[in-house]
Amino acid sequence: MRDVAEPAILLDVAAYYASKLELHGPTPQGVDWNGTDSHEMRHRQFLRLLDGSRDASVIDLGCGFGDFLRFLRAAGHQGRFIGYDIAPSMIEKARELHGESDDRQWRIGAEPAEVADFAIASGILNVKGDVPSDPWTRYVHQTIDILAHAGRRGFAFNVLSMSSDQDRRRPNLYYADPADMLDHCLSHYGRSVALLQDYGLYEFTVVVRHQSSGD
């Protein structure tokens, strides 16, 4: 098992998102997004990873109340879905909204116990609070590594972009340099890496496909 983030970071993140859910309910604001349109746009970027694989299994790390499952099913995806979140109230709400059966499971945790075809993480790298940049960057890299091992065929994640307007950045949020992130993923996970920053939000999505030994 790989090192996960310091317990204090995970506790702070869980408390932050639990407070958002309590305040806003199962809405985009309840997982700290601005609104429905941007939330859907964010979801759509991950379809690049699945590439039409309707029966592929998916792990959603930091699944919140499970809205990505709703999106995937509406897009025709039929594979097994496993949602993980460190906030127990998020998992409780996901079970309430979506149920639990052979094709969908919900688990509390920061690292998946199983492997799926694909693994994604949306939004969980953004809110650093008062954590200094260096330990938060280590948390980001640790989380990416967890995703890389959880998705046998590939993984994807999004993060706020340092190419956004400097005067609009918030001190409690983490912004990554797209070039640095691309270099990190290329050096650690192989050459099949795409960086998407053309969908109108102040962030980017990284899509990584694992290469087979014959490639």
C-alpha positions as CSV (number, residue, x, y, z in Angstrom):
1,M,0.0,0.0,0.0
2,R,1.3,3.5,-0.9
3,D,1.6,6.3,1.6
4,V,-1.6,8.3,1.9
5,A,-1.9,11.9,3.1
6,E,-1.3,12.9,6.6
7,P,-4.4,12.2,8.7
8,A,-4.8,15.8,9.6
9,I,-5.2,16.8,5.9
10,L,-7.8,14.0,5.4
11,L,-9.7,15.0,8.5
12,D,-9.8,18.7,7.4
13,V,-10.9,17.8,3.9
14,A,-13.6,15.5,5.2
15,A,-14.9,18.1,7.6
16,Y,-14.9,20.8,4.8
17,Y,-17.0,18.8,2.4
18,A,-19.3,17.5,5.1
19,S,-20.0,21.1,6.0
20,K,-20.8,22.0,2.3
21,L,-23.2,19.0,2.1
22,E,-25.0,20.0,5.3
23,L,-25.3,23.6,4.1
24,H,-26.3,23.0,0.4
25,G,-27.6,19.5,0.2
26,P,-26.9,17.2,-2.8
27,T,-26.2,20.0,-5.3
28,P,-23.1,21.1,-7.1
29,Q,-22.6,23.6,-4.3
30,G,-22.8,20.7,-1.8
31,V,-19.5,19.4,-3.2
32,D,-18.1,23.0,-3.6
33,W,-18.8,23.6,-7.3
34,N,-20.3,26.8,-8.6
35,G,-23.3,25.4,-10.5
36,T,-24.9,22.7,-12.6
37,D,-23.6,23.7,-16.0
38,S,-19.9,23.7,-14.9
39,H,-20.5,20.5,-13.0
40,E,-21.8,18.8,-16.1
41,M,-18.9,20.2,-18.2
42,R,-16.5,18.8,-15.6
43,H,-18.1,15.4,-15.8
44,R,-17.9,15.3,-19.6
45,Q,-14.2,15.5,-19.6
46,F,-13.9,12.1,-18.0
47,L,-15.7,10.5,-20.9
48,R,-12.4,10.9,-22.8
49,L,-10.9,8.3,-20.4
50,L,-13.7,5.8,-20.8
51,D,-13.7,6.2,-24.6
52,G,-17.0,4.5,-25.1
53,S,-16.3,1.5,-22.9
54,R,-19.9,1.1,-21.6
55,D,-19.2,-2.0,-19.5
56,A,-15.9,-0.9,-17.9
57,S,-15.7,-0.7,-14.2
58,V,-15.1,2.7,-12.6
59,I,-13.7,3.9,-9.3
60,D,-14.6,7.5,-8.3
61,L,-12.3,8.7,-5.6
62,G,-13.9,11.5,-3.7
63,C,-17.3,10.6,-5.1
64,G,-19.3,13.0,-2.9
65,F,-23.0,12.2,-3.1
66,G,-22.5,10.1,-6.3
67,D,-23.5,12.6,-9.0
68,F,-20.9,11.1,-11.4
69,L,-22.8,7.8,-11.3
70,R,-26.0,9.6,-12.4
71,F,-24.1,11.3,-15.2
72,L,-22.5,8.1,-16.4
73,R,-25.8,6.2,-16.4
74,A,-27.4,9.0,-18.4
75,A,-24.5,8.7,-20.9
76,G,-25.2,5.0,-21.4
77,H,-22.5,3.5,-19.1
78,Q,-23.5,0.2,-17.6
79,G,-20.4,-1.0,-15.8
80,R,-19.7,-1.5,-12.1
81,F,-19.3,1.8,-10.2
82,I,-17.5,2.0,-6.9
83,G,-17.6,5.4,-5.1
84,Y,-15.1,6.3,-2.3
85,D,-15.3,9.3,-0.1
86,I,-13.6,10.2,3.3
87,A,-16.7,12.1,4.5
88,P,-19.2,9.5,5.9
89,S,-22.1,11.9,5.3
90,M,-21.3,11.9,1.6
91,I,-21.4,8.2,1.4
92,E,-24.6,8.1,3.4
93,K,-26.2,10.6,1.0
94,A,-24.9,8.6,-2.0
95,R,-26.6,5.4,-0.8
96,E,-29.8,7.3,-0.1
97,L,-29.9,8.8,-3.6
98,H,-28.6,6.0,-5.7
99,G,-29.0,2.8,-3.7
100,E,-26.5,0.0,-3.5
101,S,-26.4,-3.2,-5.6
102,D,-24.1,-5.3,-7.7
103,D,-23.4,-2.5,-10.1
104,R,-22.8,0.2,-7.5
105,Q,-21.1,0.3,-4.2
106,W,-20.2,3.1,-1.8
107,R,-17.3,3.0,0.6
108,I,-15.7,5.3,3.2
109,G,-11.9,5.7,2.6
110,A,-9.0,7.5,1.1
111,E,-7.6,4.6,-0.9
112,P,-9.6,2.0,-2.8
113,A,-9.2,-1.6,-1.7
114,E,-9.9,-2.9,-5.2
115,V,-8.9,-2.2,-8.8
116,A,-11.2,-1.1,-11.6
117,D,-10.7,-0.6,-15.3
118,F,-10.7,3.2,-14.7
119,A,-10.3,5.5,-11.8
120,I,-11.2,9.2,-11.6
121,A,-11.1,12.0,-9.1
122,S,-12.9,15.3,-9.5
123,G,-12.3,18.3,-7.3
124,I,-10.6,16.6,-4.4
125,L,-7.2,18.3,-5.1
126,N,-8.4,21.9,-4.9
127,V,-9.3,22.9,-1.4
128,K,-6.1,23.1,0.7
129,G,-7.4,25.4,3.4
130,D,-4.5,26.5,5.6
131,V,-2.2,23.7,4.5
132,P,1.1,25.1,3.1
133,S,1.8,24.4,-0.6
134,D,4.6,21.9,-0.2
135,P,2.7,19.3,1.9
136,W,-0.4,19.9,-0.2
137,T,1.5,19.2,-3.3
138,R,2.8,15.9,-1.7
139,Y,-0.9,15.1,-1.0
140,V,-1.7,15.8,-4.6
141,H,1.0,13.5,-5.9
142,Q,0.1,10.8,-3.4
143,T,-3.5,10.9,-4.5
144,I,-2.6,10.8,-8.2
145,D,-0.4,7.7,-7.4
146,I,-3.4,6.1,-5.7
147,L,-5.5,6.7,-8.8
148,A,-2.8,5.3,-11.0
149,H,-2.9,2.0,-9.1
150,A,-6.7,1.9,-8.8
151,G,-7.3,2.1,-12.6
152,R,-5.8,-0.8,-14.5
153,R,-6.5,0.7,-17.9
154,G,-6.1,4.3,-16.9
155,F,-7.1,7.2,-14.7
156,A,-8.0,10.9,-14.8
157,F,-8.3,13.8,-12.4
158,N,-8.9,17.6,-12.5
159,V,-7.2,20.4,-10.7
160,L,-7.4,24.2,-10.7
161,S,-5.0,25.8,-13.2
162,M,-2.3,28.3,-12.4
163,S,-3.0,29.8,-15.8
164,S,-6.2,31.3,-14.4
165,D,-6.3,35.1,-13.7
166,Q,-4.1,35.8,-10.6
167,D,-6.5,38.3,-9.2
168,R,-9.3,35.7,-9.1
169,R,-7.3,33.0,-7.2
170,R,-8.3,32.3,-3.6
171,P,-5.6,31.6,-0.9
172,N,-7.4,28.5,0.4
173,L,-7.3,26.8,-3.0
174,Y,-4.5,24.9,-4.7
175,Y,-3.5,25.8,-8.3
176,A,-1.2,23.6,-10.3
177,D,1.0,24.6,-13.2
178,P,-0.3,22.6,-16.3
179,A,3.2,22.1,-17.7
180,D,4.6,20.8,-14.4
181,M,1.6,18.5,-13.9
182,L,2.0,17.1,-17.5
183,D,5.7,16.6,-16.9
184,H,5.0,14.8,-13.6
185,C,2.5,12.4,-15.2
186,L,4.7,11.7,-18.2
187,S,7.7,10.9,-16.0
188,H,5.8,8.7,-13.6
189,Y,3.0,7.0,-15.7
190,G,4.2,6.7,-19.3
191,R,3.7,8.6,-22.5
192,S,0.0,8.2,-23.0
193,V,-1.1,11.4,-21.2
194,A,-3.5,14.1,-22.3
195,L,-4.1,17.5,-20.7
196,L,-7.4,19.1,-21.4
197,Q,-7.8,22.8,-20.7
198,D,-10.1,23.8,-23.5
199,Y,-13.5,23.5,-21.8
200,G,-13.9,27.0,-20.5
201,L,-13.2,26.5,-16.8
202,Y,-10.3,27.7,-14.7
203,E,-8.9,24.2,-14.4
204,F,-7.6,21.3,-16.4
205,T,-8.2,17.6,-16.6
206,V,-5.4,15.1,-17.0
207,V,-6.2,11.7,-18.7
208,V,-3.7,8.9,-18.4
209,R,-3.9,5.6,-20.2
210,H,-1.7,2.7,-19.0
211,Q,0.3,1.2,-21.8
212,S,0.4,-2.6,-22.2
213,S,3.7,-4.3,-22.4
214,G,3.3,-4.7,-26.2
215,D,2.9,-1.0,-26.8
